[in-house]
Amino acid sequence: MAELTFDNLYPLAGLIVIGVTIWGMARKFTAMDMAIQNDQKDNQSVDALNARDIRNLQEQINELKRDVREIYRVILKLEQRVEDRFTSTSERK
């Protein structure tokens, strides 16, 4: 039978410590890898939502531009009417 002495146990204890350390590091690496993958999925979904929001905002901006053009046309028509009235009243006098 093998004799168990501290000289024989030191290498075995060292291997156990190294094994536990590697196992712990592997667990942390796996947890970090999973966290990174989850963050990437979250970022992709957030990016998709942001892209949709940007498209919606662009559509709203285009609608506002159309509204502003229409308002400008109405103002020009009103201005022309006012000028026409002033010119017609000044011609009558």
Stockholm file with secondary structure:
# STOCKHOLM 1.0

chainA/1-93         MAELTFDNLYPLAGLIVIGVTIWGMARKFTAMDMAIQNDQKDNQSVDALNARDIRNLQEQINELKRDVREIYRVILKLEQRVEDRFTSTSERK
#=GR chainA/1-93 SS CCCCCHHHHHHHHHHHHHHHHHHHHHHHHHHHHHHHHHHHHHHHHHHHHHHHHHHHHHHHHHHHHHHHHHHHHHHHHHHHHHHHHHHHHHHHC
#=GC SS_cons        CCCCCHHHHHHHHHHHHHHHHHHHHHHHHHHHHHHHHHHHHHHHHHHHHHHHHHHHHHHHHHHHHHHHHHHHHHHHHHHHHHHHHHHHHHHHC
//
